[in-house]
Amino acid sequence: MRALSCLLAAASAFTLAACAASGESPNQSPVPVSYGQVDMEEYIMAAVASPARPEADVARDEARKPAEVVAFSGLQRGDVVAELAPGGGYYTRILAQAVGPEGKVYALFPAFFANRPGALDPINAVAAQYGNVEVLVVDSYDTMTLPEPVDLVWTTENYHDFSNGNIAATNASVFNALRPGGIFFVEDHAAPGTGRSATSTLHRIDPAAVIDLLTTAGFTLEAESDVLHNPDDPHTANPRELNGHSDKFALRFRRPAN
């Protein structure tokens, strides 16, 4: 059984960079703090430990560290979440359980993907299992509109692909989808020092390029985490070749409240 105590033990070893007290200038560098100083909410641990999760998902937890990642993202109980490109629903299940029945998860897919035969079958099965998940098909992420303002936009291992399209429009769509003060969470495969040159070839992106794109779009970088950092990754291979152990970064951005 996946005990909550195991998740707490894993969390105690996690380090992240987070902004200091409120009122910090957006230009100030995030301040490193120990993850042990940050609360690991019980609803997050319970979501990851849920027996409703498929064993295939659980087998990926060691590499993906979902409890630490979700806690870092700033997700709160009752949040309304928009998940971009959720794939088969690995994180959709966790997010749906964590936000609870008073929350909501919109699982968004672009039409070009959704139109493939059977492409939505896995996520539709997730939506049937969790009453607070709704699958939405949009023409594209750069023109998407949502049924309501959301507290958190979430995407993992996909932003490098978004950047190959009209990324300025996509960033603007995300900004407009969020309520004032809402969070945009981005996790992706790292390619330090490459800018956007490896997005199509190696399916990676330089975290500095993501920060530049999103701060230009009006977001404030609130925190960055190295929980998924792998120093043994030479950054020269497609992440698919590394069995889930690519070097990854996680960034938390906020739409200004005013």
C-alpha positions in Angstrom: 0.0 0.0 0.0 1.2 3.5 -0.8 1.4 5.0 2.7 1.2 8.7 3.2 4.2 8.5 5.5 6.3 7.5 2.5 5.3 10.6 0.6 6.2 12.8 3.6 9.6 11.2 3.8 10.2 11.9 0.1 9.0 15.5 0.5 11.5 16.2 3.3 14.3 15.8 0.8 12.9 18.1 -1.8 14.3 21.6 -2.3 12.8 24.4 -4.3 13.3 28.1 -4.9 10.4 30.2 -3.8 9.7 33.9 -3.5 10.1 35.5 -0.2 7.4 37.4 1.6 4.6 39.0 -0.4 5.4 42.4 -1.9 8.7 41.1 -3.3 9.7 42.8 -6.6 9.1 40.6 -9.7 12.7 41.3 -10.6 14.1 39.8 -7.4 15.6 36.3 -7.6 13.6 33.5 -5.9 15.0 32.6 -2.5 16.0 28.9 -2.0 14.2 27.3 0.9 14.0 23.7 2.3 11.0 21.8 1.2 10.6 20.8 4.8 9.6 24.4 5.5 6.7 24.1 3.0 3.5 22.3 4.0 2.7 19.1 2.2 -1.0 19.2 2.4 -2.8 16.0 3.4 -5.2 16.2 0.4 -2.2 16.1 -2.0 -0.7 13.1 -0.3 -4.1 11.3 -0.2 -4.5 12.0 -4.0 -1.2 10.4 -4.8 -1.8 7.5 -2.5 -5.4 6.9 -3.8 -6.1 3.2 -4.6 -8.1 4.4 -7.6 -5.0 5.2 -9.5 -3.9 2.6 -12.0 -0.8 0.6 -11.2 0.8 1.8 -14.4 0.6 5.3 -13.1 1.9 4.4 -9.7 4.9 2.8 -11.3 5.9 6.1 -12.8 5.8 8.0 -9.5 9.4 7.4 -8.5 10.6 9.3 -11.5 7.8 11.9 -11.7 7.5 12.7 -7.9 3.9 13.8 -8.2 3.3 14.7 -4.5 6.3 17.1 -4.5 5.4 18.6 -7.9 1.7 19.2 -7.0 2.7 20.7 -3.7 5.2 23.0 -5.5 2.6 24.1 -8.0 0.5 25.9 -5.4 -2.7 23.8 -6.0 -5.4 24.3 -3.4 -8.4 22.3 -2.3 -11.4 23.5 -4.3 -9.4 25.0 -7.2 -10.6 25.1 -10.7 -7.8 23.8 -12.9 -7.2 23.8 -16.7 -4.8 21.1 -17.7 -3.3 21.5 -21.2 -2.4 18.3 -23.1 -3.1 15.9 -20.3 -2.3 12.8 -22.3 -3.8 9.7 -20.7 -4.6 11.4 -17.4 -1.6 10.7 -15.2 -1.9 14.1 -13.5 -5.6 14.5 -14.3 -6.5 11.8 -11.7 -4.2 13.3 -9.1 -5.5 16.9 -9.6 -9.1 15.8 -9.6 -8.7 13.9 -6.3 -6.7 16.8 -4.8 -9.1 19.6 -5.6 -12.0 17.5 -4.3 -15.7 17.6 -5.2 -15.8 21.4 -4.8 -13.1 21.8 -7.4 -13.0 21.1 -11.1 -10.4 20.0 -13.7 -10.9 20.9 -17.3 -8.8 18.5 -19.5 -8.1 20.4 -22.7 -7.1 18.9 -26.0 -6.5 20.6 -29.4 -8.8 19.5 -32.2 -6.0 18.1 -34.4 -5.3 15.5 -31.6 -8.9 14.9 -30.5 -9.9 14.1 -34.1 -7.7 11.0 -34.2 -9.7 7.8 -33.8 -9.7 6.7 -30.1 -7.4 9.6 -29.0 -9.7 10.7 -26.3 -10.7 7.2 -25.0 -8.2 7.2 -22.1 -9.1 10.7 -20.8 -12.9 10.1 -21.3 -12.5 7.0 -19.0 -10.9 9.3 -16.4 -13.7 11.8 -16.7 -16.2 8.9 -16.2 -14.4 7.9 -13.1 -14.1 11.4 -11.6 -17.2 13.5 -11.5 -15.2 16.8 -11.4 -13.3 16.2 -14.7 -14.6 17.7 -17.9 -12.9 17.0 -21.3 -12.8 20.1 -23.6 -11.7 20.1 -27.2 -10.4 23.5 -28.4 -9.4 24.6 -31.9 -6.0 25.4 -30.5 -4.4 26.6 -27.3 -3.7 30.0 -28.7 -7.4 30.7 -29.2 -8.9 28.7 -26.3 -11.7 30.0 -24.2 -12.9 28.3 -21.0 -16.3 28.1 -19.4 -15.0 30.1 -16.3 -11.9 31.7 -15.0 -9.5 29.2 -13.5 -7.2 29.2 -10.5 -4.5 27.2 -12.1 -3.4 26.3 -15.6 -1.2 23.2 -15.6 1.0 21.7 -18.3 3.7 19.1 -18.0 6.3 18.1 -20.7 4.4 20.0 -23.4 5.5 23.7 -23.3 8.4 23.0 -25.7 5.8 21.9 -28.3 3.6 24.9 -27.7 6.6 27.1 -28.4 6.8 25.8 -31.9 3.5 27.5 -32.7 2.1 30.9 -32.0 3.5 30.9 -28.5 2.8 34.6 -27.8 -0.9 33.9 -28.5 -0.9 30.8 -26.4 0.7 32.6 -23.5 -2.0 35.4 -23.9 -4.7 32.8 -23.9 -3.4 31.2 -20.7 -3.1 34.7 -19.1 -6.7 35.5 -20.0 -8.0 32.1 -18.8 -6.6 32.7 -15.3 -8.4 34.7 -12.7 -6.3 37.7 -11.5 -3.7 36.2 -9.1 -4.0 32.7 -10.7 -1.1 30.4 -11.3 0.5 29.0 -14.5 2.5 25.8 -13.7 5.0 24.6 -16.3 7.1 21.4 -16.1 9.3 20.4 -19.1 12.4 18.6 -20.3 15.4 20.8 -19.8 17.9 21.9 -22.5 20.0 24.5 -20.7 21.7 27.2 -22.9 19.8 26.2 -26.1 17.0 28.7 -26.1 14.3 27.2 -28.2 16.6 25.5 -30.7 16.0 22.0 -29.4 12.2 22.1 -29.1 11.5 20.2 -32.4 14.6 18.0 -32.5 15.2 16.8 -28.9 11.7 17.9 -27.5 13.4 20.0 -24.8 13.5 23.7 -24.0 15.8 26.0 -22.1 14.1 27.0 -18.8 15.5 30.5 -19.3 13.6 30.7 -22.6 10.3 29.8 -20.9 10.9 32.4 -18.2 11.6 35.0 -20.9 8.5 34.1 -22.9 6.2 34.2 -19.9 7.5 37.3 -18.2 7.2 39.0 -21.5 3.6 37.9 -21.6 2.9 39.6 -18.3 3.4 36.8 -15.8 5.6 37.0 -12.7 8.0 34.1 -12.0 7.1 33.2 -8.4 9.2 30.0 -7.8 11.3 27.4 -9.5 12.0 23.9 -8.4 14.8 21.4 -9.1 13.0 18.4 -7.6 13.1 16.7 -11.1 16.6 17.7 -11.9 18.8 14.9 -13.1 22.5 15.9 -13.2 23.4 12.7 -15.1 21.3 13.7 -18.2 23.7 15.0 -20.9 20.8 16.9 -22.6 21.7 15.3 -25.9 18.9 12.6 -26.2 15.2 12.7 -26.8 13.6 12.2 -23.3 11.7 9.2 -24.7 15.0 7.4 -24.7 15.6 8.0 -21.0 12.6 6.1 -19.6 11.2 9.0 -17.6 14.6 10.1 -16.1 15.3 13.2 -18.3 16.4 16.4 -16.5 13.3 18.4 -16.0 12.5 21.8 -14.5 9.4 23.1 -12.8 8.3 26.8 -12.8 5.4 28.5 -11.1 4.2 31.8 -12.6 1.5 34.0 -11.4 -0.8 36.4 -13.2 -0.6 39.7 -11.3 -3.7 40.3 -9.1 -4.1 43.8 -10.4 
